[in-house]
C-alpha cells in the first residue's frame, strides 16, 4: 500500500474492484434479471396460458382434481395463480422431499404438460451461489459482497468531491469519460449499493456469524428457529399428526370448499395476495388448510407465514403472529433485498438500479485496462488476461443470457433432460466467449460479442413468433419488449465504441504534437 490514506484507499479500491469485479458483475447481472424471475419462468413455458382466473376459483378447480386423482394422500400442495405467475399447479406429499408438481388449466382443470426448463429460477440461484454447491456458493458470494462494501467505502474516501463528480461527465474524452461514467453511476446509486450489499449479507447472517446462536442454543439451530418463529404455521404438525404420514386414524369428513378459506385469507392479506395452500389429511375430520401469502404483500418478507384453517368447518384456527423485533428486522432486510413490496413499479426501479450497478462495475474494469495500457511497465501477459476476462464476463455473460432464451425456443419441447441441455448451452456460450476474447483483439472482441448479443436480443421476438403456437399475453409481450430494449442499448454501445476510440486517438495525437515539434 501507499503512504497516505487516500493513496492506500485507492490501491485497495483498485485491487478489490479488479480481483472481485468479474464475480460482482456476474452477481449483479443475474440478480438484476432475477428481479423478474417469475416472469421469465412464465415466458419460458409457452404451453401455459393466462386464464385470468381468481385464486379462490382456481382453488376449487385444484380441489376437485386432487379429490378425483389423489383422495388418499396425506398432504396436498396447491400453487395458486398470481399477478406474476398466472399458473395453477398441484403436488402431493412433502415438497421438501421432491414432490413432483402437475400443471392444471385454471378453468377446466385439465392437465397441462409444459416444457422442462431451468427458467428464471436459474438466474436467482446463480445470483447467490454462482452455480456452486449451495453452502460453498453462499460463502463465495458473501466474500464478494464484503469486497463490494470495501470498494464502496474506499471509493467514498478517494473521491472527496463526490457530489461534484456526480454532475460531471465529459463524453468522448477517452479515459476521462470512463472515469466520469464510473463515478457518476457510483454516486447516483450509492445508497442502493450500500443497501443491496448489506442486506444480502444479512440474509445469511446465521451462516456468516453463527457464534451467538451456537452459544445460546449449544449449536442447535432448529431450537433457535422454533423460538424465533413460534407462530409459523409451516412448522406445526396438524393436531398431533406427523406431517407426511400416510396413516390417518381420524374418521372421514368432507373437505370444506378451499375457495372460502382463500377469501378469508385475502381479507387479511389483501385481494390476490394468497399464493399457495397446504392441505393436511384431506377428507378426514382432522384436516387442516394453511393459506400462505405471496412474497409481495408488504416489505416484511413473509416466507413460511400462513393462516391455518379447520379443513372441515373452514374456521380460522390460527392467524400469523406479529414478528418479534429481531425477526422483523431481519425479515425487512430480506424484503428490501428481494424487492418483495411495491408491486411492479418497485421491481422496475430495482431493475434499472441493477443495470446502472452493472455499468458501474463494467466501467471500473474497463478503466483499469485503459490506465494499464498507458503504462510502459505494465505486464503485457497480465494485461492480456485482464482484457480477455473483461470481455468474457461483461459482454460474454450478456451473450450467454440471451442465448439461454434462444435455446428455450430452439430445443425440442419434449426433449429428454432438457433442463441440463439449456444449462450446458449457457455455460458453453460463456466459455466460448472467453476463447473468442483471447484470440481476438480486445476492441474487436468487444464489438463482435456485444453486436451478437444485441442482434439476438432484438430478434428474440421474431424467434418467439416463429416457434410459439400459443397466443402471446401481456406479460410475455412485456418481456419481449424489455429484451429488445436491452438489445437496442447494447447496439448503441457498439455504435459508440468507434467514436470513443477515435476521440482518444485524436487526443493522444494532440498530446504528442508538442513533443514532436520540440524534438525537431
C-alpha positions in Angstrom: 0.0 0.0 0.0 1.0 3.6 -0.4 1.8 6.1 2.3 -1.2 8.5 2.6 -4.8 7.4 3.4 -6.1 8.4 0.0 -3.3 6.5 -1.8 -3.9 3.4 0.4 -7.6 3.5 -0.2 -7.0 4.0 -4.0 -4.8 0.9 -4.0 -7.4 -1.1 -2.0 -10.3 0.1 -4.2 -8.4 -0.8 -7.4 -7.5 -4.3 -6.4 -10.7 -5.2 -4.7 -12.6 -3.9 -7.7 -10.4 -5.8 -10.2 -10.0 -9.2 -8.5 -13.6 -9.4 -7.4 -15.1 -7.2 -10.1 -15.7 -10.0 -12.5 -17.5 -12.0 -9.9 -19.5 -9.0 -8.7 -20.6 -8.2 -12.3 -22.0 -11.8 -12.7 -23.7 -11.5 -9.3 -25.3 -8.1 -10.1 -26.3 -9.0 -13.7 -28.0 -12.3 -12.7 -29.5 -10.6 -9.7 -31.0 -7.8 -11.9 -32.5 -10.5 -14.2 -33.8 -12.3 -11.1 -36.0 -9.3 -10.3 -38.3 -10.7 -12.9 -37.6 -14.4 -12.3 -41.2 -15.5 -12.3 -42.0 -13.6 -15.4 -39.0 -15.3 -17.1 -40.3 -18.6 -15.9 -43.7 -17.8 -17.4 -42.2 -16.9 -20.8 -40.0 -20.0 -20.9 -43.1 -22.2 -20.7 -45.3 -21.0 -23.5 -47.7 -24.0 -23.1 -49.1 -22.3 -20.0 -51.8 -19.7 -20.7 -53.2 -16.9 -18.6 -56.9 -17.6 -18.0 -57.3 -14.6 -15.7 -58.7 -16.9 -13.1 -59.1 -15.7 -9.5 -57.2 -17.6 -6.8 -60.4 -18.6 -5.0 -62.0 -20.1 -8.1 -58.7 -21.8 -9.1 -58.5 -23.3 -5.6 -61.8 -25.1 -6.1 -60.6 -26.4 -9.5 -57.5 -27.8 -7.9 -59.6 -29.3 -5.0 -61.8 -31.2 -7.5 -58.8 -32.6 -9.4 -57.0 -33.7 -6.3 -60.1 -35.4 -4.9 -60.5 -37.3 -8.1 -56.9 -38.3 -8.5 -55.3 -38.3 -5.0 -58.0 -38.7 -2.4 -55.9 -40.9 -0.1 -52.8 -38.7 0.1 -52.0 -37.2 3.5 -50.8 -33.8 2.0 -51.9 -31.7 -0.9 -49.9 -28.6 -2.1 -51.6 -26.0 -4.4 -49.8 -23.1 -6.0 -52.5 -20.5 -7.0 -52.5 -18.1 -9.9 -51.0 -14.7 -9.0 -50.3 -11.5 -10.8 -46.7 -12.5 -11.6 -47.4 -16.2 -12.2 -50.9 -17.0 -13.5 -50.4 -20.7 -13.5 -52.1 -23.3 -11.3 -50.1 -26.3 -10.1 -50.6 -29.1 -7.6 -48.5 -31.7 -5.9 -48.9 -34.4 -3.2 -46.6 -35.4 -0.4 -43.9 -33.3 1.2 -42.5 -30.5 -1.0 -39.1 -30.7 0.7 -38.9 -34.4 -0.3 -39.1 -33.7 -4.0 -42.8 -33.7 -4.6 -43.5 -33.5 -8.4 -45.8 -30.7 -9.5 -48.7 -31.1 -12.0 -49.8 -28.1 -14.0 -53.6 -27.6 -14.4 -55.7 -25.4 -16.5 -57.1 -22.9 -14.0 -60.6 -23.0 -15.7 -61.2 -26.6 -16.9 -58.8 -28.5 -14.5 -57.3 -30.4 -17.4 -53.6 -31.3 -17.0 -51.1 -29.3 -19.0 -47.6 -30.5 -19.8 -45.2 -27.5 -20.2 -41.7 -28.0 -21.4 -39.0 -28.6 -18.9 -36.7 -25.5 -18.4 -34.3 -24.0 -15.9 -36.4 -20.9 -16.2 -35.8 -17.6 -14.4 -35.0 -19.6 -11.2 -31.6 -20.2 -12.7 -30.7 -16.5 -12.5 -32.0 -16.3 -9.0 -29.9 -19.3 -7.8 -26.8 -18.2 -9.7 -27.1 -14.8 -8.1 -26.3 -16.1 -4.6 -24.4 -19.4 -5.4 -22.6 -18.8 -8.7 -23.9 -22.3 -9.6 -21.5 -23.8 -7.0 -22.7 -26.2 -4.2 -25.1 -24.1 -2.1 -23.0 -23.6 1.0 -19.8 -23.0 -0.8 -21.5 -20.7 -3.2 -23.1 -18.6 -0.4 -19.7 -18.2 1.2 -18.0 -17.2 -2.1 -20.8 -14.6 -2.8 -20.6 -13.4 0.8 -16.9 -12.8 0.4 -17.5 -10.9 -2.8 -20.2 -8.8 -1.0 -17.7 -7.9 1.7 -15.3 -6.9 -1.0 -18.0 -4.7 -2.5 -18.5 -2.9 0.8 -14.8 -2.4 1.0 -14.7 -1.0 -2.6 -17.7 1.3 -1.8 -16.2 2.7 1.4 -12.7 3.2 -0.1 -14.3 4.8 -3.1 -16.1 7.3 -0.9 -12.7 8.2 0.8 -10.9 8.5 -2.5 -13.5 10.9 -4.0 -13.5 13.9 -1.7 -15.6 15.9 -4.2 -18.1 13.1 -4.6 -21.2 15.2 -5.2 -19.5 17.5 -7.6 -18.3 14.5 -9.6 -21.9 13.3 -9.8 -22.7 16.3 -12.1 -19.5 15.9 -14.1 -19.5 13.9 -17.3 -17.2 14.6 -20.3 -18.2 12.4 -23.3 -15.7 11.3 -25.9 -12.7 12.0 -23.7 -11.3 8.5 -23.6 -10.1 7.5 -20.1 -11.7 10.6 -18.6 -15.1 9.6 -19.9 -14.8 6.1 -18.4 -13.9 7.6 -15.1 -16.7 10.1 -15.2 -19.2 7.4 -16.0 -17.9 5.2 -13.2 -18.0 8.0 -10.7 -21.5 9.2 -11.7 -23.1 5.8 -11.6 -21.5 5.0 -8.3 -22.6 8.3 -6.6 -26.1 8.2 -8.2 -26.8 4.8 -6.6 -24.6 4.9 -3.6 -27.5 4.3 -1.1 -28.8 1.5 -3.3 -25.4 -0.2 -3.5 -24.9 0.0 0.3 -28.4 -1.3 1.0 -28.4 -4.1 -1.5 -24.9 -5.3 -0.4 -25.5 -5.1 3.3 -29.0 -6.7 3.2 -27.6 -9.5 1.0 -25.1 -10.3 3.8 -27.8 -10.0 6.5 -30.0 -12.7 4.8 -27.3 -15.4 5.6 -26.3 -13.9 8.9 -26.6 -17.3 10.6 -24.1 -18.8 8.2 -21.6 -16.0 8.3 -21.9 -15.2 12.1 -23.1 -18.4 13.9 -21.3 -17.6 17.2 -24.3 -16.1 19.0 -26.8 -18.9 18.1 -24.2 -21.6 18.9 -23.5 -20.0 22.3 -27.2 -19.6 23.3 -28.5 -22.8 21.9 -25.5 -25.1 22.1 -25.3 -25.3 18.3 -28.9 -26.4 18.0 -30.2 -24.2 15.2 -33.5 -25.9 15.0 -34.2 -24.8 18.6 -33.4 -21.3 17.6 -35.8 -21.4 14.7 -38.6 -22.8 16.9 -38.1 -19.9 19.4 -37.8 -17.2 16.7 -40.7 -18.5 14.6 -43.0 -19.9 17.2 -46.1 -18.8 15.3 -45.0 -20.1 12.0 -47.8 -22.3 10.7 -45.5 -24.4 8.5 -43.7 -25.8 11.5 -46.8 -27.1 13.2 -48.0 -30.7 12.8 -51.8 -30.8 12.4 -53.4 -31.9 15.6 -50.7 -34.2 16.8 -50.3 -36.0 13.4 -46.9 -36.2 11.8 -46.8 -34.3 8.5 -46.4 -36.6 5.6 -47.7 -39.6 7.4 -49.7 -42.0 5.3 -51.6 -43.4 8.3 -54.6 -41.3 9.3 -56.8 -42.6 12.1 -59.4 -39.8 12.0 -62.9 -40.6 10.6 -63.8 -39.4 7.1 -65.3 -36.0 6.7 -65.9 -33.8 3.6 -63.3 -31.0 3.0 -64.7 -27.5 3.2 -64.5 -25.6 -0.1 -61.0 -24.2 -0.4 -62.3 -21.0 -2.1 -63.9 -19.9 1.1 -60.7 -20.2 3.0 -58.8 -18.3 0.3 -61.3 -15.5 0.6 -60.9 -15.3 4.4 -57.1 -15.2 4.0 -57.5 -12.5 1.3 -59.4 -10.4 3.8 -56.3 -10.4 6.0 -53.5 -10.1 3.4 -55.3 -8.4 0.5 -57.0 -9.3 -2.7 -55.0 -11.6 -4.9 -52.3 -11.9 -2.2 -52.7 -15.7 -1.5 -50.0 -17.7 -3.3 -50.4 -21.2 -2.1 -52.4 -23.7 0.0 -51.2 -26.7 2.0 -53.8 -29.2 2.9 -53.1 -31.9 5.5 -55.3 -35.0 5.9 -57.8 -34.0 3.3 -61.1 -35.9 3.6 -60.6 -36.5 7.3 -62.0 -35.0 10.4 -58.6 -33.6 11.4 -57.9 -31.9 8.1 -56.2 -28.5 8.2 -55.5 -25.9 5.5 -52.7 -23.4 5.6 -53.1 -20.4 3.3 -49.8 -18.7 2.6 -49.3 -15.2 1.1 -47.2 -14.3 -1.9 -43.9 -12.7 -1.1 -45.0 -9.3 -2.2 -47.8 -8.2 0.1 -45.6 -6.0 2.3 -41.9 -5.0 2.9 -41.5 -7.7 5.6 -40.6 -11.0 3.9 -43.4 -13.4 4.7 -41.8 -16.6 3.6 -43.3 -19.5 5.6 -46.0 -17.4 7.2 -49.6 -18.5 6.9 -53.2 -18.7 8.3 -54.4 -22.1 9.5 -58.0 -23.2 9.0 -60.0 -26.2 10.1 -60.4 -28.3 6.9 -64.0 -29.4 7.8 -65.6 -26.3 9.2 -63.5 -23.7 7.5 -63.0 -21.8 10.7 -59.8 -19.9 11.4 -57.6 -21.8 13.9 -54.5 -19.6 13.9 -53.6 -16.2 12.5 -50.0 -15.3 11.9 -48.3 -13.7 15.0 -46.7 -10.3 14.9 -42.9 -10.8 14.3 -40.6 -10.1 17.1 -38.3 -7.1 16.8 -35.2 -9.0 15.9 -37.1 -11.3 13.5 -38.9 -8.3 12.0 -35.6 -6.5 11.4 -34.1 -9.5 9.5 -37.3 -10.0 7.5 -37.4 -6.4 6.5 -33.8 -6.5 5.4 -34.6 -9.6 3.3 -37.7 -7.9 1.9 -35.6 -4.9 0.9 -33.1 -7.1 -0.9 -35.7 -9.1 -2.8 -37.9 -6.2 -3.7 -40.9 -8.0 -2.3 -43.0 -4.9 -2.0 -44.4 -2.1 -4.0 -45.5 -4.1 -7.0 -44.1 -3.7 -10.5 -43.1 0.0 -10.0 -40.6 -1.1 -7.3 -39.4 -4.0 -9.4 -38.7 -1.8 -12.3 -36.8 0.6 -10.0 -34.7 -2.2 -8.8 -34.1 -3.4 -12.3 -32.9 -0.1 -13.5 -30.7 0.4 -10.5 -29.3 -3.1 -11.1 -28.4 -2.2 -14.7 -26.7 1.0 -13.6 -24.8 -1.0 -11.0 -23.6 -3.4 -13.7 -22.5 -0.3 -15.7 -20.6 1.0 -12.7 -18.7 -2.3 -12.3 -18.1 -2.7 -16.1 -16.7 0.8 -16.5 -14.4 0.2 -13.5 -13.0 -2.9 -15.1 -12.5 -1.1 -18.4 -10.9 1.9 -16.7 -8.2 -0.3 -15.2 -7.2 -1.7 -18.6 -7.2 1.7 -20.1 -4.9 3.0 -17.4 -2.6 0.0 -17.6 -2.3 0.2 -21.4 -0.7 3.7 -21.0 1.9 2.5 -18.5 5.1 1.3 -20.1 5.9 -1.0 -17.1 2.6 -2.9 -17.4 2.9 -6.6 -17.7 1.6 -7.5 -21.2 0.6 -11.0 -20.3 -1.3 -9.9 -17.3 -2.9 -7.1 -19.4 -4.0 -9.7 -21.9 -5.6 -11.9 -19.3 -7.5 -9.0 -17.7 -8.8 -7.6 -21.1 -10.0 -11.0 -22.2 -11.7 -11.6 -18.9 -13.4 -8.2 -19.1 -14.8 -9.1 -22.5 -15.9 -12.6 -21.5 -17.5 -11.5 -18.2 -19.3 -8.4 -19.3 -20.1 -9.0 -23.0 -19.9 -12.8 -22.8 -22.2 -13.2 -19.9 -24.8 -10.9 -21.6 -24.5 -13.0 -24.7 -24.9 -16.2 -22.7 -28.1 -14.9 -21.0 -29.7 -14.1 -24.3 -28.5 -17.4 -25.8 -30.3 -19.2 -22.9 -33.6 -17.6 -24.0 -32.9 -18.6 -27.6 -32.2 -22.2 -26.5 -35.5 -22.3 -24.8 -37.3 -21.9 -28.1 -34.9 -23.8 -30.3 -34.6 -27.0 -28.3 -37.4 -29.5 -28.9 -40.2 -29.1 -26.3 -40.3 -32.8 -25.4 -36.6 -33.3 -25.4 -35.2 -35.6 -22.7 -33.1 -34.0 -20.0 -34.0 -30.6 -21.5 -33.1 -28.5 -18.4 -29.5 -29.8 -18.5 -29.2 -29.0 -22.2 -30.2 -25.4 -21.6 -27.7 -25.2 -18.8 -24.9 -26.7 -20.9 -25.6 -24.3 -23.7 -25.5 -21.3 -21.4 -22.1 -22.2 -20.0 -20.8 -23.3 -23.4 -21.6 -20.0 -24.9 -20.0 -18.2 -21.9 -16.8 -20.3 -22.2 -16.6 -19.8 -26.0 -16.9 -16.0 -25.4 -13.7 -16.1 -23.3 -11.9 -18.1 -26.0 -13.1 -15.6 -28.6 -11.9 -12.7 -26.5 -8.5 -14.4 -26.1 -8.0 -15.0 -29.8 -9.2 -11.6 -31.0 -8.0 -8.1 -30.3 -9.8 -6.5 -27.3 -11.7 -3.9 -29.3 -12.8 -6.4 -32.0 -13.9 -8.8 -29.3 -16.0 -6.2 -27.5 -17.7 -5.1 -30.7 -18.4 -8.6 -32.0 -19.7 -10.1 -28.8 -21.9 -7.0 -28.0 -23.2 -6.9 -31.5 -24.1 -10.6 -31.4 -25.9 -10.2 -28.1 -27.7 -7.1 -29.4 -28.8 -8.9 -32.5 -30.1 -11.9 -30.6 -32.0 -9.7 -28.1 -33.7 -7.6 -30.8 -34.7 -10.6 -32.9 -35.9 -12.8 -30.0 -39.5 -11.7 -30.6 -39.2 -12.9 -34.2 -38.0 -16.3 -33.0 -40.8 -16.4 -30.5 -43.5 -15.7 -33.1 -41.9 -18.3 -35.4 -41.8 -21.1 -32.8 -44.6 -20.3 -30.5 -48.1 -21.6 -31.5 -49.8 -20.1 -28.4 -51.1 -16.5 -28.4 -48.9 -14.1 -26.5 -50.2 -12.5 -23.4 -49.3 -9.1 -21.9 -46.6 -10.5 -19.6 -44.8 -12.3 -22.4 -45.1 -9.3 -24.7 -43.7 -7.1 -22.0 -40.7 -9.4 -21.6 -40.0 -9.5 -25.3 -40.2 -5.7 -25.4 -37.8 -5.4 -22.5 -35.3 -7.8 -24.1 -35.5 -5.9 -27.3 -34.9 -2.6 -25.5 -31.8 -4.1 -23.9 -30.7 -5.2 -27.3 -31.0 -1.6 -28.6 -29.0 -0.4 -25.6 -26.2 -2.9 -26.4 -26.4 -1.9 -30.1 -26.0 1.8 -29.1 -22.9 0.8 -27.0 -21.4 -0.9 -30.0 -22.1 2.1 -32.2 -20.4 4.4 -29.7 -17.2 2.4 -29.3 -15.6 3.6 -32.6 -16.4 7.2 -31.7 -14.8 6.9 -28.3 -11.7 5.2 -29.7 -11.4 7.9 -32.4 -11.6 10.7 -29.9 -9.0 9.0 -27.8 -6.6 8.8 -30.8 -7.2 12.4 -31.6 -6.5 13.4 -28.0 -3.3 11.3 -28.0 -2.1 12.9 -31.2 -2.6 16.4 -29.8 -0.6 15.5 -26.7 2.2 14.1 -28.8 2.4 17.0 -31.2 4.3 19.5 -29.0 6.8 16.8 -28.1 7.4 16.1 -31.8 7.8 19.9 -32.5 10.3 20.3 -29.7 12.5 17.4 -30.9 12.7 18.9 -34.4 
